């Protein structure tokens, strides 16, 4: 990545959509791309270790995130920022 690109090496995931007939944009950002790729996995690995009864074939990361009630706060505590034009 560093060979073919220039700083900043961050991540921005942006969704633009219509809500109630009005345009809306939400963005999830992190300043460090390398950390951003690992953070969700680390959050869920900690959750799995704290919940050993969860079966090994328990869905996929997107599903896991919906099952972990504190996932958005955990993302924020590890450097993610949510930007919502509605707020």
Beta strands, then each sheet from edge to edge (+ up, - down):
strand 1: 11-19
strand 2: 22-30
strand 3: 81-84
sheet 1: 1+ 2- 3+
end
